[in-house]
């Protein structure tokens, strides 16, 4: 199930670093070792987990967790949702018609392999220990890092605005969707995470989401049809 939640500006992330105990530790560890055996790309670093959002203040509360507790949710559900960012990148084509960037996820990605998405997207990195709050500029910086890594696009000055929170309960993620408006269509490169990219108009995206939603990740369908 995908849920769209309106965002109240300004957005900030407040981070709770207190240690947390988890039940089923042995089952989680066994499931994690199984995932690592299937895909050596898995790495158990720290991640930010979504805890709550207060629309009255615009504050997202997040906690620091080990990635493995989230990765094994198909086998052992620890109730952890990854806090992530998703780019909605728009740019005019040669005719001046606004286009949306979509990327086709690699089959090696943890979720939704071979499906198309609005993006790039990725988890919000845990900041240095002394940092307890991320403001909107810091969140955008995280998203720009993902964009540079996944499509080789270095973004300096552009219009950025938060759009919505996207809750994907099936995979356990909450994405801060941020629109990034570029003045001209850039050249793109690819990383292992995307096997293809394309630009589509708003009407094309809506038609795609209505006629062939199975080609797109559920959150992109929800964003296209919101």
C-alpha positions in Angstrom: 0.0 0.0 0.0 1.2 3.5 -0.9 0.1 6.6 1.0 0.7 10.2 0.0 1.0 12.7 2.9 1.1 16.5 2.4 4.2 18.3 3.6 4.2 21.5 5.6 7.2 23.7 5.1 9.9 24.2 6.3 10.9 20.5 6.5 13.4 19.4 9.1 14.6 16.0 10.3 15.2 15.5 14.0 17.5 12.5 14.8 17.2 10.2 17.8 20.5 8.3 18.4 19.5 6.4 21.5 20.2 2.6 21.2 17.2 0.3 20.7 16.6 -3.3 21.5 15.1 -5.6 18.9 13.4 -8.9 19.3 14.2 -11.9 17.1 17.9 -10.9 16.9 19.0 -14.4 15.9 16.3 -14.7 13.2 17.3 -11.3 11.9 21.0 -12.2 11.8 20.3 -15.5 10.0 18.1 -13.7 7.4 20.7 -11.1 6.9 23.4 -13.6 6.3 21.2 -15.3 3.7 20.7 -12.0 1.9 24.5 -11.3 1.8 25.1 -14.8 0.4 22.7 -14.0 -2.5 24.0 -10.5 -3.2 27.5 -9.4 -2.1 26.6 -5.8 -2.5 24.7 -5.8 0.8 26.5 -3.7 3.5 25.2 -3.3 7.1 25.8 0.3 7.7 23.8 2.8 9.7 20.6 4.2 8.3 17.9 6.7 9.3 14.6 5.1 10.1 11.3 7.1 9.8 9.5 7.4 13.1 6.9 10.1 12.7 5.9 13.4 10.9 4.3 16.4 12.5 2.5 18.5 9.9 2.0 21.3 12.5 5.8 21.9 12.7 7.1 20.2 9.6 9.4 18.0 11.7 10.2 14.5 10.6 11.5 12.4 13.5 14.0 9.7 12.7 16.2 7.2 14.5 19.5 5.6 13.8 19.2 1.9 13.0 21.3 -0.9 11.4 20.4 -1.4 7.8 20.1 -5.2 8.2 17.0 -4.7 10.4 15.2 -3.1 7.5 16.7 -5.3 4.7 15.3 -8.6 6.1 11.7 -7.4 6.5 10.4 -9.9 4.0 11.6 -12.7 6.3 11.6 -11.0 9.7 9.7 -7.7 10.0 11.3 -5.5 12.7 8.8 -2.7 11.9 11.5 -0.3 10.5 10.9 2.0 7.6 13.8 3.6 5.7 13.8 7.4 5.5 14.7 8.3 1.9 14.6 11.1 -0.6 13.2 11.0 -4.2 13.9 13.5 -6.9 11.1 14.6 -9.2 13.4 16.2 -11.9 11.8 18.3 -14.5 13.4 20.0 -17.5 12.0 21.6 -20.7 12.8 19.9 -24.0 13.8 21.7 -27.2 10.2 22.7 -27.8 9.9 24.1 -24.3 7.6 21.3 -23.1 8.3 20.2 -19.5 9.7 16.6 -19.2 10.1 14.3 -16.2 13.2 12.1 -15.7 12.6 8.4 -15.1 15.2 5.7 -14.5 14.9 1.9 -14.9 16.1 0.2 -11.8 18.8 -2.5 -12.1 17.7 -6.1 -11.4 20.4 -6.0 -8.7 18.6 -3.4 -6.6 17.1 -4.6 -3.3 13.6 -3.6 -4.3 11.6 -3.2 -7.6 14.3 -4.4 -10.0 13.7 -3.7 -13.7 10.9 -1.2 -12.9 10.9 2.5 -13.8 10.8 5.3 -11.2 10.8 9.0 -10.8 14.3 9.6 -9.4 17.0 9.2 -8.5 16.2 8.2 -5.0 18.0 6.8 -1.9 18.2 6.7 1.8 19.2 9.8 3.8 22.7 9.2 5.2 23.2 9.4 8.9 25.1 12.6 9.6 28.1 13.0 11.9 27.5 12.4 15.6 27.3 16.0 16.6 24.5 16.7 14.1 21.0 16.2 15.5 19.0 18.1 12.9 18.9 18.3 9.2 17.3 21.3 7.6 15.9 21.4 4.1 19.2 22.5 2.5 20.9 19.5 4.1 18.1 17.2 2.8 18.5 18.6 -0.7 22.2 18.1 -0.5 21.6 14.4 0.2 19.3 14.2 -2.8 21.9 15.9 -5.0 24.5 13.3 -3.9 22.1 10.6 -5.1 21.6 12.3 -8.4 25.3 12.7 -9.0 26.0 9.0 -8.1 23.2 7.5 -10.1 23.0 9.6 -13.3 26.2 11.6 -13.1 24.4 15.0 -12.9 26.0 17.7 -10.8 23.4 20.2 -9.8 24.4 23.6 -8.5 21.7 26.2 -8.7 18.1 25.1 -9.3 14.7 25.5 -7.9 13.9 22.9 -5.3 10.7 22.4 -3.3 9.3 19.6 -1.1 6.2 18.0 -2.6 4.9 15.2 -0.4 5.9 12.3 1.8 5.4 8.9 0.1 4.8 6.0 2.4 5.4 2.6 0.8 4.1 0.2 3.5 4.9 -2.9 1.4 8.7 -2.4 1.4 8.9 -0.2 4.5 10.1 3.2 3.2 9.1 6.8 3.6 10.4 9.1 0.8 10.6 12.9 1.0 9.6 13.7 -2.6 11.4 16.9 -3.8 10.8 18.6 -7.1 14.0 19.9 -8.9 13.4 22.2 -11.8 16.3 22.4 -14.3 16.5 25.2 -16.9 17.7 22.8 -19.7 17.8 19.1 -20.3 21.2 17.7 -19.3 23.4 14.9 -20.5 23.1 11.8 -18.2 25.3 8.9 -17.4 24.4 5.6 -15.7 25.5 3.7 -12.6 24.8 0.1 -11.7 21.5 1.2 -10.1 20.0 2.3 -13.4 20.1 0.3 -16.6 18.2 3.0 -18.6 16.8 6.5 -18.3 14.2 8.5 -20.3 12.4 11.8 -20.3 8.6 11.9 -20.5 6.0 14.6 -20.5 3.4 14.9 -17.7 0.7 13.5 -19.9 2.9 10.6 -21.0 3.7 9.8 -17.4 0.0 9.8 -16.4 -0.9 7.6 -19.4 1.9 5.2 -18.6 0.8 5.0 -14.9 -2.8 4.4 -15.9 -2.3 1.8 -18.7 0.8 0.0 -17.5 1.3 0.5 -13.8 3.1 -2.8 -13.6 6.1 -1.1 -15.4 6.5 1.5 -12.7 7.3 1.2 -9.0 4.2 1.8 -6.9 5.4 5.1 -5.4 5.9 6.5 -8.9 2.4 5.5 -9.9 1.0 7.2 -6.8 3.1 10.4 -7.5 2.0 10.5 -11.2 -1.7 10.1 -10.4 -1.9 12.2 -7.2 
